[in-house]
Amino acid sequence: MTTVDQGGWTNRKRLLFMPDGRPMAFIDSGGPGPVLLLLHGYSDSSRSFSLLEPWLSAYRLVMPDLPGHGASAAGSGLVVGDFADDVAALVGALGIDRCLVVGHSMGAMIGMTLAARMPETVGALVLISGTLRPAFPKDDPVTEGILGLRDPINPADPFFDLWHAGPHPVDRSFLDPLSHEAAAIPTSIWQGILGAFSRLDLTRTASRISVPVLCLAGSEDTLFDVDHRRALAAALQDAKTVLLDGFGHNPHWEDPEQVALHVERFLQGVLVAEKENI
């Protein structure tokens, strides 16, 4: 395993231009194994998976900045389906015929949408802190914090300590640039996505997923709690669920080694089963 160079993360990004001319940024690790498409969460960027990357070096990791995040420009729509369209375009432009998808939070929602739409392309799905209905409670401090953001957003705003909080400490050398990237997102995008979440229900989408699914969740996730986890498990046809005791909404930041171990075990099982069925 190697140490992640957070300072050099942005310089590794490549750009793909959408049909309307918008840039979509991504990192391609060029690893030797199967393609692993990593989709980050709301307000994050590809950097969200930087701590996980060294533990999954056997795979070719493709890590986009989702529209409106990082170095990727937003399109005209801010719903999960719009983001899935752009990710599908990226996969096609890179000539990827088959991939395994890992999505965190909003990225898990996008991953479910892709798996339901493209089962011939998505071979398996890992959902980290996933949910079917991400509506944020109106009286919650996180919701109030998002609605209270004003441009230009200060990356030192105490809101980010609340937004990125978890039961286990995470290195500031990772969190500080992540907060700077989140602060660079205009409030119109922050609040536009929040509004889109209030209308989203992925229950039917989940019921159409036929590929193997692993659900990873922290027992102390205060954003998507036990009710979210139960609804997700009930909607999926055939999913394995692993509850990470004592972890929060961002377990891949809190303990990337443990999360990578669960991902690796699951994906290796999927790949072995695929070979046996050839």
Steps between C-alpha positions, in 0.01 A plus 500: 500500500618856422419831666249713310629834373205728579686803365540336160147360471365777276794474259412136429162590356415465133213672321229359279265744328131425495301550175394845626864599559506460877819356649478185710812427702614154603799306625594169344748304710595274210514199731535150355172344607131539419353850479364630830286812454496706822221755542528754782238665714322835516747795513805273477726425203710210376726584795243325720656170390863606527545323835348184354710498183818343643300205636340426162808532280431167329209664315482767232330774700298757307399785733299786348417836650121496469334796321526822698767350727877526491614592148180385327246756383133462585246436227149634477364240743603407854305178553660158543383393154688793342819400680454138390471618137837674522669206671364266231641736236841488672495120513415486131765756402766299684396185311407316820280201413482358853561652841438452869346802674563634850283795602495700821182679614387699192744289300315191624176648363669556164646149512155349553366699206783379275462137610125507428553663160815319387521146645709394198766756603480502881613160628457567871415783734636609839286754685673688781253690719223460245134592517188496284352827625761760599260772617673700775282591801403870496591566861835318488818706561658360181200604289494842663874533439465425129208740460698765688804490268573824315743571217792517525512208739782509755680161521565576869126532566410290808236332283770282346597361840138391538469380138815288513466384861530133593567277799865445400756773426600563139832661403477876438734467201208325330206692650638850442529474119166318494341795682662748261355310203156487663516874573570568133161352407245783452210506743262459205644151445510412871137599544387376159619148578342517845169592339530216248565257787169597661315365195708186442380145561715219360281211619396396149853548371639272771243232422628483140862436598600146409876511561664400831490777760693562821364762742756644743374728774624647825293426809542864609397660170278789610416606144361168370411299806357155568166577333682594179707181518196277549307659213800461269551134588129428453491656153803321359445152357823340616730709716757422763508748788796573727453731797823667610468533875591841637545673165313796353393621159852498354656167601739504201660809657497366855651159420582461129685174559198329657261632235736390221519152653122461485489637146781272385346185651165573341635586157732202491203277571310665213791457261551134593129431448511668159793280392323187616192591296692561177 
